C-alpha cells in the first residue's frame, strides 16, 4: 500500500513564534499534549480526545486570537458641557464622520467643513448633513437626519442634544465656517 502524502508540515519551524507558544500552551493545558511537533510515532502523534476538551481548546484559541487583535480603547474628547467626541475622521477640511455621546445619547454624524450647497441638506446652519441619535440605555433612535428630517426628536432631551451638536460639533472639528 502506497504511503499517503502528508498535507501538513512535519518539520518544526526554525524559531517558535508567540503564536506557536500560545498554541502549545493550549494543547498542553486542554488536550494534555506534550508537544505540537511530530515525533513520527503513531502512539505519540495520534491521540483521542473528548468533544468537550476539543471544544475548550478551540474556545481558548479563539479567545487568545481575539485578545491579540483588540483595538486600543478610544480616547474621548470633551467638547463642551456633556458633549464628548469619541472619534472623528478626517479633520483636514474633507467631510468626515464623528461619533460620541451627548447627554443620555450616543451619536454618529457626517460633518462638513463648509455649508451645504443646498441649505436644506444640513441641520440649520450646522454643517451636519447626517445625524443619528440613539438613547444610551435602550439604543432606541431618538432623532435621525439624512439631508432632511427622517425621525423628529423623540423628546425635549433629544432636541437639546441635537441643538448642542448643531451648535458645537462642526466648529470643534473644522473651526468657523468659511463664508462664500
C-alpha positions as CSV (number, residue, x, y, z in Angstrom):
1,X,0.0,0.0,0.0
2,X,1.4,3.4,-1.0
3,X,2.1,5.9,1.7
4,X,-0.5,8.7,1.8
5,X,1.0,12.2,1.1
6,X,1.3,14.4,4.1
7,X,-0.9,17.6,3.9
8,X,0.9,19.4,6.7
9,X,4.4,20.2,7.5
10,X,6.2,17.6,9.6
11,X,9.3,19.7,10.1
12,X,9.5,22.1,13.0
13,X,9.7,25.8,12.4
14,X,13.1,27.4,12.8
15,X,12.1,29.7,15.7
16,X,8.8,29.3,17.6
17,X,6.7,32.4,17.5
18,X,4.5,33.8,20.2
19,X,1.5,32.2,18.3
20,X,3.3,28.8,18.5
21,X,3.8,29.3,22.2
22,X,0.1,30.1,22.8
23,X,-0.9,27.1,20.7
24,X,1.5,24.8,22.6
25,X,0.2,26.1,25.9
26,X,-3.4,25.5,24.9
27,X,-2.6,22.0,23.6
28,X,-0.9,21.1,26.8
29,X,-3.4,22.5,29.2
30,X,-6.6,21.4,27.4
31,X,-5.6,18.3,25.5
32,X,-2.6,17.0,27.5
33,X,-0.3,17.1,24.5
34,X,3.4,17.3,25.4
35,X,4.4,18.9,22.1
36,X,2.9,20.1,18.9
37,X,5.9,18.7,16.9
38,X,5.6,15.4,15.0
39,X,7.5,12.6,16.7
40,X,7.0,10.2,13.8
41,X,5.4,7.5,16.0
42,X,1.7,6.9,15.8
43,X,1.3,6.2,19.5
44,X,2.8,9.7,20.2
45,X,1.4,11.7,17.3
46,X,-2.3,10.5,17.4
47,X,-4.5,10.7,20.5
48,X,-8.2,10.5,21.3
49,X,-9.9,13.5,23.0
50,X,-13.4,14.1,24.2
51,X,-15.6,16.6,22.3
52,X,-15.6,18.8,25.5
53,X,-11.8,19.0,25.7
54,X,-11.6,19.9,22.0
55,X,-14.3,22.5,22.4
56,X,-12.5,24.0,25.4
57,X,-9.2,24.1,23.4
58,X,-10.9,25.8,20.4
59,X,-12.5,28.3,22.7
60,X,-9.2,29.1,24.3
61,X,-7.6,29.5,20.9
62,X,-10.4,31.8,19.8
63,X,-10.2,33.9,22.9
64,X,-6.4,34.2,22.5
65,X,-6.9,35.4,19.0
66,X,-9.4,38.0,20.0
67,X,-7.2,39.2,22.8
68,X,-4.2,39.6,20.4
69,X,-6.2,41.7,18.0
70,X,-8.1,44.0,20.4
71,X,-8.1,47.7,19.3
72,X,-6.9,50.2,21.8
73,X,-9.6,52.0,23.7
74,X,-10.9,55.1,22.1
75,X,-9.8,58.3,23.6
76,X,-12.8,60.6,24.4
77,X,-12.5,64.3,24.0
78,X,-14.8,66.6,25.9
79,X,-16.0,69.4,23.7
80,X,-18.5,71.4,25.8
81,X,-20.8,70.5,28.6
82,X,-21.7,66.8,28.3
83,X,-20.8,66.6,24.6
84,X,-18.0,64.1,24.2
85,X,-16.3,63.1,20.9
86,X,-15.1,59.5,20.7
87,X,-13.9,59.6,17.1
88,X,-13.7,61.9,14.2
89,X,-12.1,61.4,10.8
90,X,-10.9,63.3,9.0
91,X,-10.4,66.9,10.2
92,X,-8.4,68.2,7.3
93,X,-11.3,70.0,5.7
94,X,-12.8,67.0,3.9
95,X,-16.2,65.7,5.2
96,X,-16.0,63.1,7.9
97,X,-17.9,61.0,10.4
98,X,-17.9,61.8,14.0
99,X,-19.2,59.7,16.9
100,X,-19.6,60.4,20.6
101,X,-22.0,61.0,23.4
102,X,-24.2,63.9,24.4
103,X,-26.4,63.7,27.5
104,X,-28.2,60.4,27.6
105,X,-27.5,59.7,23.9
106,X,-24.8,58.5,21.5
107,X,-24.5,60.0,18.1
108,X,-23.0,59.4,14.7
109,X,-22.8,62.4,12.4
110,X,-21.4,63.3,9.0
111,X,-19.9,66.7,9.3
112,X,-18.6,69.1,6.6
113,X,-16.0,72.0,6.8
114,X,-18.3,74.3,4.9
115,X,-22.0,74.7,4.5
116,X,-24.1,72.6,2.1
117,X,-24.8,74.0,-1.4
118,X,-28.4,73.1,-0.8
119,X,-29.1,74.6,2.7
120,X,-32.0,72.2,3.4
121,X,-29.4,69.3,3.4
122,X,-27.9,70.4,6.7
123,X,-29.5,70.8,10.2
124,X,-29.9,74.5,10.4
125,X,-26.5,76.0,9.6
126,X,-24.7,73.3,11.5
127,X,-22.7,71.7,8.6
128,X,-24.1,68.3,9.7
129,X,-25.8,66.5,6.8
130,X,-26.4,63.2,8.5
131,X,-27.1,62.5,12.2
132,X,-28.4,59.6,14.1
133,X,-29.0,60.0,17.8
134,X,-29.7,56.9,20.0
135,X,-30.5,56.5,23.6
136,X,-27.7,55.0,25.7
137,X,-30.0,52.9,27.8
138,X,-32.3,51.4,25.2
139,X,-30.4,52.0,21.9
140,X,-33.7,53.4,20.5
141,X,-33.4,56.0,17.8
142,X,-34.2,59.4,19.3
143,X,-33.5,61.5,16.2
144,X,-32.5,60.9,12.6
145,X,-31.5,63.3,9.8
146,X,-30.2,62.3,6.3
147,X,-30.2,65.5,4.2
148,X,-33.6,66.1,5.7
149,X,-35.6,65.1,8.8
150,X,-36.3,61.4,8.9
151,X,-37.2,61.0,12.6
152,X,-38.0,64.1,14.7
153,X,-36.6,64.4,18.2
154,X,-38.4,62.0,20.5
155,X,-38.5,64.4,23.4
156,X,-37.0,67.7,24.7
157,X,-33.8,65.9,25.9
158,X,-33.2,64.6,22.3
159,X,-33.9,68.0,20.9
160,X,-31.4,69.6,23.3
161,X,-28.8,67.0,22.3
162,X,-29.4,67.9,18.6
163,X,-29.2,71.6,19.3
164,X,-25.9,71.1,21.2
165,X,-24.4,69.1,18.3
166,X,-25.6,71.6,15.7
167,X,-24.0,74.5,17.7
168,X,-20.7,72.9,18.6
169,X,-19.7,69.8,16.6
170,X,-18.5,71.3,13.2
171,X,-16.9,74.3,14.9
172,X,-14.9,71.9,17.1
173,X,-13.8,69.8,14.2
174,X,-13.2,72.5,11.5
175,X,-13.3,75.9,13.1
176,X,-15.7,78.6,12.0
177,X,-17.3,78.0,8.6
178,X,-15.9,80.0,5.7
179,X,-18.3,82.5,4.1
180,X,-18.5,82.4,0.4
